């Protein structure tokens, strides 16, 4: 491998300081990825992910996902309630048929049994979705509790 130029070192140092990864530096400068890694190693720079910035970004992403799950859970519960309301409300039953493809309709106090069964199945699916989301978010809290308990149990009892 040819010796590194001062310009290459300068580019890698600057782009690394800007938070760019090895592949991004390679694309931007045209310097081969292996060469970027070698220059970074010579300069004591690391492309390892981690640290406070990555941890903060991960926590922010988790919080955003939890907010989105909560919204979906709320929508599923609202849809289930709406469907339950339809189960015992007035219903219009209609059909197209016959040689002339006639349209016929009739009003009932409640939907027919087959429609009630379909509504009940839909309500069940929506409720299961909401419950699974709630369990997922509770599992995160429960895991944190277990972690805290394990940490407490494994302490050596010294105040250093």
C-alpha positions as CSV (number, residue, x, y, z in Angstrom):
1,X,0.0,0.0,0.0
2,X,1.3,3.4,-0.9
3,X,2.2,5.8,1.9
4,X,-0.7,8.0,3.1
5,X,-0.7,11.6,1.9
6,X,-1.2,14.6,4.2
7,X,-4.3,15.4,2.2
8,X,-5.8,11.9,2.9
9,X,-5.0,12.2,6.6
10,X,-6.6,15.6,6.7
11,X,-9.8,14.5,4.8
12,X,-10.2,11.4,7.0
13,X,-9.7,13.4,10.2
14,X,-12.1,16.1,9.2
15,X,-14.9,13.8,8.0
16,X,-14.4,11.5,11.0
17,X,-14.8,14.6,13.3
18,X,-18.0,15.4,11.4
19,X,-19.4,12.0,12.5
20,X,-19.1,10.2,9.2
21,X,-18.5,6.5,9.1
22,X,-15.8,4.7,7.1
23,X,-18.1,3.9,4.1
24,X,-19.4,7.5,3.9
25,X,-15.8,8.8,4.0
26,X,-14.8,6.4,1.3
27,X,-17.8,7.4,-0.9
28,X,-17.2,11.1,-0.4
29,X,-13.4,11.1,-0.9
30,X,-12.9,8.2,-3.3
31,X,-10.4,6.7,-1.0
32,X,-10.8,2.9,-0.7
33,X,-12.4,1.7,2.5
34,X,-9.4,-0.4,3.6
35,X,-7.2,2.7,3.1
36,X,-9.7,4.8,5.1
37,X,-9.5,2.2,7.9
38,X,-5.7,2.1,7.8
39,X,-5.5,5.9,8.0
40,X,-7.9,6.1,10.8
41,X,-5.9,3.4,12.7
42,X,-2.7,5.3,12.2
43,X,-4.4,8.5,13.6
44,X,-5.9,6.6,16.5
45,X,-9.5,7.2,15.2
46,X,-12.2,4.6,15.7
47,X,-15.3,3.9,13.7
48,X,-16.8,1.8,16.6
49,X,-20.4,2.6,17.2
50,X,-21.3,3.4,20.7
51,X,-20.9,6.1,23.2
52,X,-23.3,8.7,24.6
53,X,-24.5,9.9,21.3
54,X,-25.5,6.5,20.0
55,X,-27.1,5.6,23.3
56,X,-29.1,8.8,23.2
57,X,-30.2,8.2,19.7
58,X,-31.2,4.6,20.6
59,X,-33.3,5.8,23.5
60,X,-34.9,8.5,21.4
61,X,-35.8,5.9,18.7
62,X,-37.2,3.6,21.4
63,X,-39.3,6.5,22.8
64,X,-40.7,7.3,19.4
65,X,-41.6,3.7,18.7
66,X,-43.3,3.5,22.1
67,X,-45.4,6.6,21.2
68,X,-46.3,5.1,17.8
69,X,-47.3,1.8,19.5
70,X,-49.5,3.6,22.0
71,X,-51.3,5.4,19.2
72,X,-51.9,2.2,17.3
73,X,-53.1,0.5,20.5
74,X,-55.6,3.4,21.1
75,X,-56.8,3.2,17.5
76,X,-57.3,-0.6,17.8
77,X,-59.3,-0.1,20.9
78,X,-61.4,2.6,19.4
79,X,-62.1,0.5,16.3
80,X,-63.1,-2.5,18.5
81,X,-65.6,-0.2,20.4
82,X,-67.1,1.0,17.2
83,X,-67.5,-2.5,15.9
84,X,-69.1,-3.6,19.2
85,X,-71.6,-0.8,18.8
86,X,-72.6,-2.2,15.4
87,X,-73.2,-5.7,16.7
88,X,-76.6,-4.7,18.3
89,X,-77.6,-1.7,16.2
90,X,-79.9,-1.5,13.2
91,X,-78.6,-3.1,10.1
92,X,-79.5,-3.0,6.4
93,X,-79.2,-6.3,4.6
94,X,-79.0,-6.2,0.8
95,X,-78.4,-8.4,-2.1
96,X,-78.0,-8.3,-5.9
97,X,-79.3,-11.3,-7.7
98,X,-81.7,-12.9,-10.1
99,X,-81.9,-12.9,-13.8
100,X,-82.2,-9.2,-13.9
101,X,-79.6,-8.6,-11.2
102,X,-82.1,-6.9,-9.0
103,X,-81.2,-5.0,-5.9
104,X,-83.1,-5.9,-2.7
105,X,-82.7,-4.6,0.8
106,X,-84.3,-5.0,4.1
107,X,-83.8,-3.3,7.5
108,X,-83.4,-5.3,10.7
109,X,-83.1,-4.4,14.4
110,X,-79.8,-6.3,14.5
111,X,-77.4,-7.7,12.0
112,X,-77.8,-11.4,11.0
113,X,-75.9,-14.0,13.0
114,X,-73.2,-14.5,10.3
115,X,-72.5,-10.7,10.3
116,X,-72.4,-10.7,14.2
117,X,-69.9,-13.5,14.1
118,X,-67.7,-11.6,11.6
119,X,-67.9,-8.5,13.8
120,X,-67.0,-10.6,16.9
121,X,-64.0,-12.0,15.0
122,X,-62.8,-8.5,14.0
123,X,-63.3,-7.2,17.6
124,X,-61.2,-10.2,18.9
125,X,-58.4,-9.5,16.4
126,X,-58.3,-5.8,17.3
127,X,-58.3,-6.6,21.1
128,X,-55.5,-9.1,20.7
129,X,-53.5,-6.5,18.8
130,X,-54.0,-3.9,21.6
131,X,-53.2,-6.4,24.3
132,X,-50.0,-7.6,22.5
133,X,-48.8,-4.0,22.2
134,X,-49.6,-3.4,25.9
135,X,-47.7,-6.6,26.9
136,X,-44.7,-5.6,24.8
137,X,-44.5,-2.2,26.5
138,X,-45.0,-3.8,30.0
139,X,-42.3,-6.4,29.2
140,X,-39.8,-3.5,28.8
141,X,-40.7,-2.2,32.3
142,X,-40.7,-5.7,33.8
143,X,-37.3,-6.4,32.3
144,X,-36.0,-3.2,33.9
145,X,-37.3,-4.4,37.2
146,X,-35.6,-7.7,36.9
147,X,-32.3,-6.0,35.9
148,X,-32.6,-3.8,39.0
149,X,-33.3,-6.8,41.2
150,X,-30.3,-8.7,39.8
151,X,-28.0,-5.7,40.2
152,X,-29.2,-5.3,43.9
153,X,-28.7,-9.0,44.5
154,X,-25.1,-9.1,43.1
155,X,-23.8,-6.0,44.9
156,X,-21.0,-6.8,47.3
157,X,-22.4,-4.5,50.0
158,X,-19.5,-2.0,50.1
159,X,-20.0,1.7,49.8
160,X,-16.9,2.6,47.8
